[in-house]
Amino acid sequence: MKEELAICPASPNCVSTLTTSKEHFIEPIKFELPLDQAREKLKGIIESEKRVKFVKGEGAYLHFIFTSFLFRFVDDVEFFIDEKENLLHFRSRSRVGYSDLGANRKRMEIIRQALAGRI
């Protein structure tokens, strides 16, 4: 369920497709594939990124951890595949610090481009 995606805190180190906060909101990604195929494509694309670890995947929910190169900051990235609406919802948040200098938004836009036309 979409409720599995955690809520963004007030700090500017998080983006989510399921928030009403303009500062944190980012558009969900539309997809066309059936759930199982979309899930496997998404997982493959995410796991091809550097310094990423798959944490958990149950049904339409997936959770990954990204670690930055230089300072080893850890970010949690969660996905929910909404099969009824054909939307890929996600949340990306830094575990530490107040600001991420836009790193989570940038990462998710890169992932959006990587998924374009593939799911």
CNS distance restraints for C-alpha pairs under 8 A (distance, minus, plus):
assign (resid   1 and name CA) (resid  60 and name CA) 7.58 0.50 0.50
assign (resid   1 and name CA) (resid  61 and name CA) 7.60 0.50 0.50
assign (resid   1 and name CA) (resid  80 and name CA) 7.20 0.50 0.50
assign (resid   2 and name CA) (resid  80 and name CA) 6.08 0.50 0.50
assign (resid   2 and name CA) (resid  82 and name CA) 7.61 0.50 0.50
assign (resid   2 and name CA) (resid  89 and name CA) 7.66 0.50 0.50
assign (resid   4 and name CA) (resid  61 and name CA) 7.71 0.50 0.50
assign (resid   4 and name CA) (resid  80 and name CA) 7.97 0.50 0.50
assign (resid   5 and name CA) (resid  78 and name CA) 6.46 0.50 0.50
assign (resid   5 and name CA) (resid  79 and name CA) 7.36 0.50 0.50
assign (resid   5 and name CA) (resid  80 and name CA) 7.35 0.50 0.50
assign (resid   5 and name CA) (resid  90 and name CA) 7.26 0.50 0.50
assign (resid   5 and name CA) (resid  91 and name CA) 6.64 0.50 0.50
assign (resid   6 and name CA) (resid  91 and name CA) 7.39 0.50 0.50
assign (resid   7 and name CA) (resid  16 and name CA) 7.88 0.50 0.50
assign (resid   7 and name CA) (resid  19 and name CA) 7.39 0.50 0.50
assign (resid   8 and name CA) (resid  14 and name CA) 5.78 0.50 0.50
assign (resid   8 and name CA) (resid  15 and name CA) 6.92 0.50 0.50
assign (resid   8 and name CA) (resid  16 and name CA) 6.94 0.50 0.50
assign (resid   8 and name CA) (resid  19 and name CA) 7.45 0.50 0.50
assign (resid   8 and name CA) (resid  24 and name CA) 7.26 0.50 0.50
assign (resid   8 and name CA) (resid  91 and name CA) 7.84 0.50 0.50
assign (resid   8 and name CA) (resid  93 and name CA) 7.40 0.50 0.50
assign (resid   9 and name CA) (resid  14 and name CA) 7.32 0.50 0.50
assign (resid  11 and name CA) (resid  98 and name CA) 5.54 0.50 0.50
assign (resid  11 and name CA) (resid  99 and name CA) 6.68 0.50 0.50
assign (resid  12 and name CA) (resid  23 and name CA) 7.24 0.50 0.50
assign (resid  12 and name CA) (resid  24 and name CA) 7.09 0.50 0.50
assign (resid  12 and name CA) (resid  98 and name CA) 6.52 0.50 0.50
assign (resid  12 and name CA) (resid  99 and name CA) 5.24 0.50 0.50
assign (resid  12 and name CA) (resid 100 and name CA) 7.04 0.50 0.50
assign (resid  13 and name CA) (resid  93 and name CA) 5.77 0.50 0.50
assign (resid  13 and name CA) (resid  94 and name CA) 5.69 0.50 0.50
assign (resid  13 and name CA) (resid  97 and name CA) 7.68 0.50 0.50
assign (resid  13 and name CA) (resid  98 and name CA) 6.21 0.50 0.50
assign (resid  13 and name CA) (resid  99 and name CA) 4.83 0.50 0.50
assign (resid  13 and name CA) (resid 100 and name CA) 4.85 0.50 0.50
assign (resid  13 and name CA) (resid 101 and name CA) 7.51 0.50 0.50
assign (resid  13 and name CA) (resid 102 and name CA) 7.17 0.50 0.50
assign (resid  13 and name CA) (resid 103 and name CA) 7.93 0.50 0.50
assign (resid  13 and name CA) (resid 104 and name CA) 6.97 0.50 0.50
assign (resid  14 and name CA) (resid  24 and name CA) 6.07 0.50 0.50
assign (resid  14 and name CA) (resid  91 and name CA) 7.21 0.50 0.50
assign (resid  14 and name CA) (resid  92 and name CA) 5.58 0.50 0.50
assign (resid  14 and name CA) (resid  93 and name CA) 4.18 0.50 0.50
assign (resid  14 and name CA) (resid  94 and name CA) 6.56 0.50 0.50
assign (resid  14 and name CA) (resid 104 and name CA) 6.34 0.50 0.50
assign (resid  14 and name CA) (resid 105 and name CA) 7.58 0.50 0.50
assign (resid  15 and name CA) (resid  23 and name CA) 7.96 0.50 0.50
assign (resid  15 and name CA) (resid  24 and name CA) 4.47 0.50 0.50
assign (resid  15 and name CA) (resid  25 and name CA) 5.74 0.50 0.50
assign (resid  15 and name CA) (resid  26 and name CA) 6.23 0.50 0.50
assign (resid  15 and name CA) (resid  91 and name CA) 5.64 0.50 0.50
assign (resid  15 and name CA) (resid  92 and name CA) 5.46 0.50 0.50
assign (resid  15 and name CA) (resid  93 and name CA) 6.58 0.50 0.50
assign (resid  15 and name CA) (resid 104 and name CA) 6.57 0.50 0.50
assign (resid  15 and name CA) (resid 105 and name CA) 6.07 0.50 0.50
assign (resid  16 and name CA) (resid  24 and name CA) 5.98 0.50 0.50
assign (resid  16 and name CA) (resid  25 and name CA) 5.27 0.50 0.50
assign (resid  16 and name CA) (resid  26 and name CA) 5.73 0.50 0.50
assign (resid  16 and name CA) (resid  89 and name CA) 7.67 0.50 0.50
assign (resid  16 and name CA) (resid  90 and name CA) 5.74 0.50 0.50
assign (resid  16 and name CA) (resid  91 and name CA) 4.21 0.50 0.50
assign (resid  16 and name CA) (resid  92 and name CA) 6.56 0.50 0.50
assign (resid  17 and name CA) (resid  25 and name CA) 5.60 0.50 0.50
assign (resid  17 and name CA) (resid  26 and name CA) 5.07 0.50 0.50
assign (resid  17 and name CA) (resid  27 and name CA) 5.54 0.50 0.50
assign (resid  17 and name CA) (resid  28 and name CA) 5.35 0.50 0.50
assign (resid  17 and name CA) (resid  89 and name CA) 5.56 0.50 0.50
assign (resid  17 and name CA) (resid  90 and name CA) 5.75 0.50 0.50
assign (resid  17 and name CA) (resid  91 and name CA) 6.60 0.50 0.50
assign (resid  18 and name CA) (resid  25 and name CA) 7.18 0.50 0.50
assign (resid  18 and name CA) (resid  89 and name CA) 7.19 0.50 0.50
assign (resid  18 and name CA) (resid  90 and name CA) 7.71 0.50 0.50
assign (resid  18 and name CA) (resid  91 and name CA) 7.91 0.50 0.50
assign (resid  19 and name CA) (resid  24 and name CA) 6.81 0.50 0.50
assign (resid  19 and name CA) (resid  25 and name CA) 5.69 0.50 0.50
assign (resid  20 and name CA) (resid  24 and name CA) 7.93 0.50 0.50
assign (resid  20 and name CA) (resid  25 and name CA) 6.72 0.50 0.50
assign (resid  21 and name CA) (resid  25 and name CA) 5.89 0.50 0.50
assign (resid  26 and name CA) (resid 105 and name CA) 7.71 0.50 0.50
assign (resid  28 and name CA) (resid  87 and name CA) 6.11 0.50 0.50
assign (resid  28 and name CA) (resid  88 and name CA) 5.55 0.50 0.50
assign (resid  28 and name CA) (resid  89 and name CA) 5.07 0.50 0.50
assign (resid  28 and name CA) (resid  90 and name CA) 7.04 0.50 0.50
assign (resid  29 and name CA) (resid  87 and name CA) 5.53 0.50 0.50
assign (resid  29 and name CA) (resid  88 and name CA) 4.89 0.50 0.50
assign (resid  29 and name CA) (resid  89 and name CA) 6.80 0.50 0.50
assign (resid  29 and name CA) (resid 112 and name CA) 6.82 0.50 0.50
assign (resid  30 and name CA) (resid  86 and name CA) 5.78 0.50 0.50
assign (resid  30 and name CA) (resid  87 and name CA) 4.57 0.50 0.50
assign (resid  30 and name CA) (resid  88 and name CA) 6.10 0.50 0.50
assign (resid  31 and name CA) (resid  38 and name CA) 7.43 0.50 0.50
assign (resid  31 and name CA) (resid  86 and name CA) 5.40 0.50 0.50
assign (resid  31 and name CA) (resid  87 and name CA) 5.95 0.50 0.50
assign (resid  31 and name CA) (resid  88 and name CA) 6.86 0.50 0.50
assign (resid  31 and name CA) (resid 119 and name CA) 5.09 0.50 0.50
assign (resid  32 and name CA) (resid  38 and name CA) 7.85 0.50 0.50
assign (resid  32 and name CA) (resid  86 and name CA) 6.47 0.50 0.50
assign (resid  32 and name CA) (resid 119 and name CA) 5.88 0.50 0.50
assign (resid  33 and name CA) (resid  37 and name CA) 5.95 0.50 0.50
assign (resid  33 and name CA) (resid  38 and name CA) 5.31 0.50 0.50
assign (resid  33 and name CA) (resid 119 and name CA) 5.59 0.50 0.50
assign (resid  34 and name CA) (resid  38 and name CA) 6.01 0.50 0.50
assign (resid  34 and name CA) (resid  83 and name CA) 7.53 0.50 0.50
assign (resid  35 and name CA) (resid  39 and name CA) 5.94 0.50 0.50
assign (resid  35 and name CA) (resid  60 and name CA) 7.13 0.50 0.50
assign (resid  35 and name CA) (resid  81 and name CA) 7.07 0.50 0.50
assign (resid  35 and name CA) (resid  83 and name CA) 6.20 0.50 0.50
assign (resid  36 and name CA) (resid  40 and name CA) 6.26 0.50 0.50
assign (resid  37 and name CA) (resid  41 and name CA) 6.12 0.50 0.50
assign (resid  37 and name CA) (resid 119 and name CA) 7.88 0.50 0.50
assign (resid  38 and name CA) (resid  42 and name CA) 5.98 0.50 0.50
assign (resid  38 and name CA) (resid  81 and name CA) 7.95 0.50 0.50
assign (resid  38 and name CA) (resid 119 and name CA) 5.47 0.50 0.50
assign (resid  39 and name CA) (resid  43 and name CA) 6.06 0.50 0.50
assign (resid  39 and name CA) (resid  60 and name CA) 7.10 0.50 0.50
assign (resid  39 and name CA) (resid  81 and name CA) 7.44 0.50 0.50
assign (resid  40 and name CA) (resid  44 and name CA) 6.05 0.50 0.50
assign (resid  41 and name CA) (resid  45 and name CA) 6.18 0.50 0.50
assign (resid  41 and name CA) (resid 118 and name CA) 7.51 0.50 0.50
assign (resid  41 and name CA) (resid 119 and name CA) 6.69 0.50 0.50
assign (resid  42 and name CA) (resid  46 and name CA) 6.13 0.50 0.50
assign (resid  42 and name CA) (resid 115 and name CA) 7.40 0.50 0.50
assign (resid  42 and name CA) (resid 119 and name CA) 7.55 0.50 0.50
assign (resid  43 and name CA) (resid  47 and name CA) 5.98 0.50 0.50
assign (resid  43 and name CA) (resid  62 and name CA) 7.98 0.50 0.50
assign (resid  44 and name CA) (resid  48 and name CA) 6.21 0.50 0.50
assign (resid  45 and name CA) (resid  49 and name CA) 7.06 0.50 0.50
assign (resid  45 and name CA) (resid 114 and name CA) 7.36 0.50 0.50
assign (resid  45 and name CA) (resid 115 and name CA) 7.52 0.50 0.50
assign (resid  46 and name CA) (resid  52 and name CA) 7.52 0.50 0.50
assign (resid  46 and name CA) (resid 111 and name CA) 7.57 0.50 0.50
assign (resid  47 and name CA) (resid  52 and name CA) 6.25 0.50 0.50
assign (resid  47 and name CA) (resid  53 and name CA) 7.16 0.50 0.50
assign (resid  47 and name CA) (resid  54 and name CA) 7.26 0.50 0.50
assign (resid  51 and name CA) (resid  66 and name CA) 5.79 0.50 0.50
assign (resid  51 and name CA) (resid  67 and name CA) 5.44 0.50 0.50
assign (resid  51 and name CA) (resid  68 and name CA) 7.11 0.50 0.50
assign (resid  51 and name CA) (resid  69 and name CA) 7.55 0.50 0.50
assign (resid  52 and name CA) (resid  64 and name CA) 6.73 0.50 0.50
assign (resid  52 and name CA) (resid  65 and name CA) 5.60 0.50 0.50
assign (resid  52 and name CA) (resid  66 and name CA) 4.50 0.50 0.50
assign (resid  52 and name CA) (resid  67 and name CA) 6.48 0.50 0.50
assign (resid  53 and name CA) (resid  64 and name CA) 5.57 0.50 0.50
assign (resid  53 and name CA) (resid  65 and name CA) 5.17 0.50 0.50
assign (resid  53 and name CA) (resid  66 and name CA) 6.56 0.50 0.50
assign (resid  54 and name CA) (resid  63 and name CA) 6.42 0.50 0.50
assign (resid  54 and name CA) (resid  64 and name CA) 4.57 0.50 0.50
assign (resid  54 and name CA) (resid  65 and name CA) 6.57 0.50 0.50
assign (resid  55 and name CA) (resid  62 and name CA) 7.77 0.50 0.50
assign (resid  55 and name CA) (resid  63 and name CA) 5.42 0.50 0.50
assign (resid  55 and name CA) (resid  64 and name CA) 5.20 0.50 0.50
assign (resid  55 and name CA) (resid  65 and name CA) 6.84 0.50 0.50
assign (resid  56 and name CA) (resid  61 and name CA) 7.93 0.50 0.50
assign (resid  56 and name CA) (resid  62 and name CA) 5.72 0.50 0.50
assign (resid  56 and name CA) (resid  63 and name CA) 5.11 0.50 0.50
assign (resid  56 and name CA) (resid  64 and name CA) 7.12 0.50 0.50
assign (resid  57 and name CA) (resid  61 and name CA) 5.53 0.50 0.50
assign (resid  57 and name CA) (resid  62 and name CA) 4.28 0.50 0.50
assign (resid  57 and name CA) (resid  63 and name CA) 6.30 0.50 0.50
assign (resid  58 and name CA) (resid  62 and name CA) 6.59 0.50 0.50
assign (resid  60 and name CA) (resid  79 and name CA) 7.86 0.50 0.50
assign (resid  60 and name CA) (resid  80 and name CA) 5.45 0.50 0.50
assign (resid  60 and name CA) (resid  81 and name CA) 4.95 0.50 0.50
assign (resid  60 and name CA) (resid  82 and name CA) 7.20 0.50 0.50
assign (resid  61 and name CA) (resid  78 and name CA) 7.35 0.50 0.50
assign (resid  61 and name CA) (resid  79 and name CA) 5.66 0.50 0.50
assign (resid  61 and name CA) (resid  80 and name CA) 4.65 0.50 0.50
assign (resid  61 and name CA) (resid  81 and name CA) 6.62 0.50 0.50
assign (resid  62 and name CA) (resid  78 and name CA) 5.69 0.50 0.50
assign (resid  62 and name CA) (resid  79 and name CA) 5.11 0.50 0.50
assign (resid  62 and name CA) (resid  80 and name CA) 6.61 0.50 0.50
assign (resid  63 and name CA) (resid  76 and name CA) 7.21 0.50 0.50
assign (resid  63 and name CA) (resid  77 and name CA) 5.82 0.50 0.50
assign (resid  63 and name CA) (resid  78 and name CA) 4.44 0.50 0.50
assign (resid  63 and name CA) (resid  79 and name CA) 6.44 0.50 0.50
assign (resid  64 and name CA) (resid  76 and name CA) 6.05 0.50 0.50
assign (resid  64 and name CA) (resid  77 and name CA) 5.19 0.50 0.50
assign (resid  64 and name CA) (resid  78 and name CA) 6.34 0.50 0.50
assign (resid  65 and name CA) (resid  74 and name CA) 6.62 0.50 0.50
assign (resid  65 and name CA) (resid  75 and name CA) 5.68 0.50 0.50
assign (resid  65 and name CA) (resid  76 and name CA) 4.81 0.50 0.50
assign (resid  65 and name CA) (resid  77 and name CA) 6.09 0.50 0.50
assign (resid  66 and name CA) (resid  74 and name CA) 5.74 0.50 0.50
assign (resid  66 and name CA) (resid  75 and name CA) 5.16 0.50 0.50
assign (resid  66 and name CA) (resid  76 and name CA) 6.53 0.50 0.50
assign (resid  66 and name CA) (resid  77 and name CA) 7.36 0.50 0.50
assign (resid  67 and name CA) (resid  72 and name CA) 5.35 0.50 0.50
assign (resid  67 and name CA) (resid  73 and name CA) 5.45 0.50 0.50
assign (resid  67 and name CA) (resid  74 and name CA) 4.58 0.50 0.50
assign (resid  67 and name CA) (resid  75 and name CA) 6.40 0.50 0.50
assign (resid  68 and name CA) (resid  72 and name CA) 4.65 0.50 0.50
assign (resid  68 and name CA) (resid  73 and name CA) 5.13 0.50 0.50
assign (resid  68 and name CA) (resid  74 and name CA) 6.59 0.50 0.50
assign (resid  69 and name CA) (resid  73 and name CA) 7.95 0.50 0.50
assign (resid  73 and name CA) (resid  94 and name CA) 7.40 0.50 0.50
assign (resid  73 and name CA) (resid  95 and name CA) 7.58 0.50 0.50
assign (resid  73 and name CA) (resid  96 and name CA) 7.30 0.50 0.50
assign (resid  74 and name CA) (resid  94 and name CA) 6.11 0.50 0.50
assign (resid  74 and name CA) (resid  95 and name CA) 5.86 0.50 0.50
assign (resid  74 and name CA) (resid  96 and name CA) 7.52 0.50 0.50
assign (resid  75 and name CA) (resid  92 and name CA) 6.76 0.50 0.50
assign (resid  75 and name CA) (resid  93 and name CA) 5.35 0.50 0.50
assign (resid  75 and name CA) (resid  94 and name CA) 4.22 0.50 0.50
assign (resid  75 and name CA) (resid  95 and name CA) 5.62 0.50 0.50
assign (resid  75 and name CA) (resid 104 and name CA) 7.92 0.50 0.50
assign (resid  76 and name CA) (resid  91 and name CA) 7.91 0.50 0.50
assign (resid  76 and name CA) (resid  92 and name CA) 5.68 0.50 0.50
assign (resid  76 and name CA) (resid  93 and name CA) 5.41 0.50 0.50
assign (resid  76 and name CA) (resid  94 and name CA) 6.44 0.50 0.50
assign (resid  76 and name CA) (resid  95 and name CA) 7.04 0.50 0.50
assign (resid  77 and name CA) (resid  90 and name CA) 7.15 0.50 0.50
assign (resid  77 and name CA) (resid  91 and name CA) 5.69 0.50 0.50
assign (resid  77 and name CA) (resid  92 and name CA) 4.32 0.50 0.50
assign (resid  77 and name CA) (resid  93 and name CA) 6.58 0.50 0.50
assign (resid  78 and name CA) (resid  90 and name CA) 5.38 0.50 0.50
assign (resid  78 and name CA) (resid  91 and name CA) 5.23 0.50 0.50
assign (resid  78 and name CA) (resid  92 and name CA) 6.45 0.50 0.50
assign (resid  79 and name CA) (resid  88 and name CA) 6.83 0.50 0.50
assign (resid  79 and name CA) (resid  89 and name CA) 5.63 0.50 0.50
assign (resid  79 and name CA) (resid  90 and name CA) 4.27 0.50 0.50
assign (resid  79 and name CA) (resid  91 and name CA) 6.65 0.50 0.50
assign (resid  80 and name CA) (resid  88 and name CA) 5.90 0.50 0.50
assign (resid  80 and name CA) (resid  89 and name CA) 5.03 0.50 0.50
assign (resid  80 and name CA) (resid  90 and name CA) 6.11 0.50 0.50
assign (resid  81 and name CA) (resid  86 and name CA) 7.45 0.50 0.50
assign (resid  81 and name CA) (resid  87 and name CA) 6.22 0.50 0.50
assign (resid  81 and name CA) (resid  88 and name CA) 4.65 0.50 0.50
assign (resid  81 and name CA) (resid  89 and name CA) 6.22 0.50 0.50
assign (resid  82 and name CA) (resid  86 and name CA) 5.65 0.50 0.50
assign (resid  82 and name CA) (resid  87 and name CA) 5.18 0.50 0.50
assign (resid  82 and name CA) (resid  88 and name CA) 6.01 0.50 0.50
assign (resid  82 and name CA) (resid  89 and name CA) 7.12 0.50 0.50
assign (resid  83 and name CA) (resid  87 and name CA) 6.84 0.50 0.50
assign (resid  92 and name CA) (resid 104 and name CA) 5.72 0.50 0.50
assign (resid  92 and name CA) (resid 105 and name CA) 7.70 0.50 0.50
assign (resid  92 and name CA) (resid 108 and name CA) 7.53 0.50 0.50
assign (resid  93 and name CA) (resid 104 and name CA) 6.41 0.50 0.50
assign (resid  94 and name CA) (resid 100 and name CA) 6.84 0.50 0.50
assign (resid  94 and name CA) (resid 104 and name CA) 7.45 0.50 0.50
assign (resid 100 and name CA) (resid 104 and name CA) 7.04 0.50 0.50
assign (resid 102 and name CA) (resid 106 and name CA) 6.12 0.50 0.50
assign (resid 103 and name CA) (resid 107 and name CA) 6.07 0.50 0.50
assign (resid 104 and name CA) (resid 108 and name CA) 6.23 0.50 0.50
assign (resid 105 and name CA) (resid 109 and name CA) 6.25 0.50 0.50
assign (resid 106 and name CA) (resid 110 and name CA) 6.29 0.50 0.50
assign (resid 107 and name CA) (resid 111 and name CA) 6.25 0.50 0.50
assign (resid 108 and name CA) (resid 112 and name CA) 6.02 0.50 0.50
assign (resid 109 and name CA) (resid 113 and name CA) 6.29 0.50 0.50
assign (resid 110 and name CA) (resid 114 and name CA) 6.25 0.50 0.50
assign (resid 111 and name CA) (resid 115 and name CA) 6.15 0.50 0.50
assign (resid 112 and name CA) (resid 116 and name CA) 6.17 0.50 0.50
assign (resid 114 and name CA) (resid 118 and name CA) 7.88 0.50 0.50
assign (resid 115 and name CA) (resid 119 and name CA) 6.18 0.50 0.50
